[in-house]
């Protein structure tokens, strides 16, 4: 669609562990080598960008490139405040586990780290403001 509008590029962002629907109709979770596990037995996610790039090329004939962003590229170098906040979130999470208070999460309210029920945190859909979407479209 963008190509038809005279745009000669597109940026596609995809999350690790994304489930793709292929041209054949097959749906599958795309993760690293044969759904490999880490040392704790958790499934290692990743590799979806390369699979998606190949699928885009096969369906459209357009050249695709994959860039896998690291932590710094995704959010910049953490500041001292970022590190302290992460520690505070971790402390709250550990406290919740220690107290057996499951189904809750750490949240920031003002400058205070509080715990919130997951049900409450996910009750309503929090949408990106239209002005932000419009600004992103302006520069696309």
Kinemage of the C-alpha trace (Angstrom):
@kinemage 1
@onewidth
@group {chain A} dominant
@subgroup {mainchain}
@vectorlist {calphas} color= white
{ca unk a 1} P 0.000 0.000 0.000
{ca unk a 2} L 2.785 2.458 0.878
{ca unk a 3} L 4.569 1.614 -2.366
{ca unk a 4} L 1.402 2.480 -4.299
{ca unk a 5} L 1.427 5.887 -2.531
{ca unk a 6} L 4.921 6.626 -3.838
{ca unk a 7} L 6.742 5.716 -0.631
{ca unk a 8} L 9.876 3.717 -1.328
{ca unk a 9} L 10.385 2.382 2.184
{ca unk a 10} L 8.477 0.958 5.119
{ca unk a 11} L 9.506 0.181 8.658
{ca unk a 12} L 8.011 -2.941 10.195
{ca unk a 13} L 8.362 -3.507 13.929
{ca unk a 14} L 7.673 -6.953 15.325
{ca unk a 15} L 7.910 -8.388 18.810
{ca unk a 16} L 9.949 -11.422 19.787
{ca unk a 17} L 7.801 -14.523 19.881
{ca unk a 18} L 5.280 -13.137 17.403
{ca unk a 19} L 2.947 -15.655 15.786
{ca unk a 20} L 3.088 -15.311 11.995
{ca unk a 21} L 0.458 -16.356 9.472
{ca unk a 22} L 2.311 -17.435 6.336
{ca unk a 23} L 1.058 -17.168 2.747
{ca unk a 24} L 0.250 -20.878 2.947
{ca unk a 25} L -2.166 -20.132 5.803
{ca unk a 26} L 0.115 -21.856 8.312
{ca unk a 27} L 0.311 -20.076 11.674
{ca unk a 28} L 3.249 -20.595 13.971
{ca unk a 29} L 5.162 -18.977 16.776
{ca unk a 30} L 8.474 -17.761 15.475
{ca unk a 31} L 11.299 -18.085 17.948
{ca unk a 32} L 14.983 -18.965 17.926
{ca unk a 33} L 16.424 -22.252 16.793
{ca unk a 34} L 13.761 -24.933 17.228
{ca unk a 35} L 12.267 -23.105 20.220
{ca unk a 36} L 15.484 -23.474 22.200
{ca unk a 37} L 15.389 -22.960 25.968
{ca unk a 38} L 17.624 -20.922 28.251
{ca unk a 39} L 19.376 -22.300 31.349
{ca unk a 40} L 16.127 -21.933 33.337
{ca unk a 41} L 14.011 -23.845 30.815
{ca unk a 42} L 12.290 -20.725 29.442
{ca unk a 43} L 11.687 -20.636 25.686
{ca unk a 44} L 14.192 -18.340 23.953
{ca unk a 45} L 12.296 -15.972 21.737
{ca unk a 46} L 13.835 -14.179 18.783
{ca unk a 47} L 14.497 -14.601 15.086
{ca unk a 48} L 11.060 -13.419 14.015
{ca unk a 49} L 12.535 -10.476 12.072
{ca unk a 50} L 14.493 -12.722 9.724
{ca unk a 51} L 11.536 -15.028 9.127
{ca unk a 52} L 9.217 -12.073 8.502
{ca unk a 53} L 11.734 -10.432 6.146
{ca unk a 54} L 11.911 -13.601 4.060
{ca unk a 55} L 8.103 -13.829 3.968
{ca unk a 56} L 7.809 -10.166 2.885
{ca unk a 57} L 10.354 -10.698 0.096
{ca unk a 58} L 8.566 -13.839 -1.103
{ca unk a 59} L 5.135 -12.164 -1.092
{ca unk a 60} L 6.130 -8.775 -2.535
{ca unk a 61} L 9.472 -9.149 -4.272
{ca unk a 62} L 10.773 -6.127 -2.320
{ca unk a 63} L 14.237 -6.250 -0.789
{ca unk a 64} L 14.089 -6.324 2.996
{ca unk a 65} L 16.676 -5.723 5.690
{ca unk a 66} L 16.583 -6.763 9.318
{ca unk a 67} L 17.883 -4.715 12.216
{ca unk a 68} L 17.731 -6.221 15.683
{ca unk a 69} L 17.942 -3.458 18.251
{ca unk a 70} L 19.878 -3.876 21.465
{ca unk a 71} L 18.882 -2.464 24.847
{ca unk a 72} L 20.705 0.840 24.329
{ca unk a 73} L 19.169 1.391 20.881
{ca unk a 74} L 15.692 0.644 22.196
{ca unk a 75} L 15.806 3.008 25.119
{ca unk a 76} L 19.124 4.801 25.279
{ca unk a 77} L 21.733 4.498 27.979
{ca unk a 78} L 20.046 4.088 31.370
{ca unk a 79} L 20.430 7.068 33.685
{ca unk a 80} L 21.050 6.791 37.416
{ca unk a 81} L 17.331 7.500 37.915
{ca unk a 82} L 16.436 4.633 35.541
{ca unk a 83} L 18.640 2.248 37.509
{ca unk a 84} L 17.219 3.324 40.874
{ca unk a 85} L 13.652 3.022 39.556
{ca unk a 86} L 14.391 -0.468 38.178
{ca unk a 87} L 15.764 -1.448 41.588
{ca unk a 88} L 12.641 -0.086 43.294
{ca unk a 89} L 10.393 -2.043 40.897
{ca unk a 90} L 12.443 -5.193 41.517
{ca unk a 91} L 12.221 -4.703 45.273
{ca unk a 92} L 8.431 -4.331 45.080
{ca unk a 93} L 8.154 -7.451 42.894
{ca unk a 94} L 10.335 -9.452 45.302
{ca unk a 95} L 8.286 -8.194 48.259
{ca unk a 96} L 5.051 -9.266 46.575
{ca unk a 97} L 6.451 -12.759 45.946
{ca unk a 98} L 7.837 -13.008 49.489
{ca unk a 99} L 4.429 -12.051 50.905
{ca unk a 100} L 2.620 -14.478 48.568
{ca unk a 101} L 0.689 -11.611 46.963
{ca unk a 102} L 0.442 -12.957 43.426
{ca unk a 103} L -1.599 -11.425 40.598
{ca unk a 104} L -0.156 -7.993 41.377
{ca unk a 105} L 2.480 -5.812 39.728
{ca unk a 106} L 4.761 -2.928 40.613
{ca unk a 107} L 3.650 0.444 39.243
{ca unk a 108} L 4.803 4.042 39.496
{ca unk a 109} L 2.250 6.535 40.811
{ca unk a 110} L 3.819 9.975 40.915
{ca unk a 111} L 7.173 9.231 42.547
{ca unk a 112} L 5.834 6.346 44.656
{ca unk a 113} L 6.248 2.672 43.692
{ca unk a 114} L 2.997 0.903 44.545
{ca unk a 115} L 1.474 -2.501 43.852
{ca unk a 116} L -1.597 -2.840 41.672
{ca unk a 117} L -3.804 -5.836 40.894
{ca unk a 118} L -3.145 -7.101 37.352
{ca unk a 119} L -6.899 -7.121 36.805
{ca unk a 120} L -7.052 -3.411 37.634
{ca unk a 121} L -3.997 -2.563 35.517
{ca unk a 122} L -5.453 -4.279 32.452
{ca unk a 123} L -9.132 -3.416 32.943
{ca unk a 124} L -9.281 -0.694 30.320
{ca unk a 125} L -7.448 -0.297 27.055
{ca unk a 126} L -4.901 2.512 27.227
{ca unk a 127} L -4.615 3.984 23.750
{ca unk a 128} L -1.835 6.067 22.251
{ca unk a 129} L -3.124 9.660 21.896
{ca unk a 130} L -4.248 10.517 18.356
{ca unk a 131} L -1.875 13.526 18.291
{ca unk a 132} L 1.109 11.202 18.754
{ca unk a 133} L -0.122 8.918 15.975
{ca unk a 134} L -0.631 11.916 13.665
{ca unk a 135} L 2.892 13.171 14.433
{ca unk a 136} L 4.365 9.754 13.619
{ca unk a 137} L 2.472 9.655 10.322
{ca unk a 138} L 3.755 13.126 9.427
{ca unk a 139} L 7.360 11.976 9.524
{ca unk a 140} L 6.759 8.575 7.879
